[in-house]
Amino acid sequence: MTLESNTTDNIEEQYVTTIILDDEKQKSVIISSNKSKFKYMKFLFLSNRSTNILQINTMLREQLDQAHLANQQLTEDLRRTTSELQQIRNDFTQKSRDWKEEERVEFLRNLFFLI
């Protein structure tokens, strides 16, 4: 009976050892699986973030293009308005000279008729 008991004990020890080894392997597999899942989730997160950043970048580039176009239009409007203002200033200056000349001539006529 002692021999049988020994054999049974050996089988139980092997079984326990096998279970322990299997548990260690399973833990290792679980840990490895968790690491893989984490890496995959991190990849998905970074991929999604990259896609979002690309979309934002595209939107910002479009806005920048629109801003450049608006800036060019405003610059052209400013140039045109400045040119028109310069023309109005020149016209005013010329009319002012003409008016002063007319006043001078009228003054001299009146002075001539008085004499």
Number of C-alpha atoms within 10 A of each C-alpha: 6 7 8 9 10 11 12 12 12 12 12 12 12 12 12 12 12 12 13 12 12 12 13 12 12 14 12 12 12 13 12 12 13 12 12 12 12 12 12 12 12 12 12 12 12 12 12 12 12 12 12 12 12 12 12 12 12 12 12 12 12 12 12 12 12 12 12 12 12 12 12 12 12 12 12 12 12 12 12 12 12 12 12 12 12 12 12 12 12 12 12 12 12 12 12 12 12 12 12 12 12 12 12 12 12 12 12 12 12 11 10 9 8 7 6
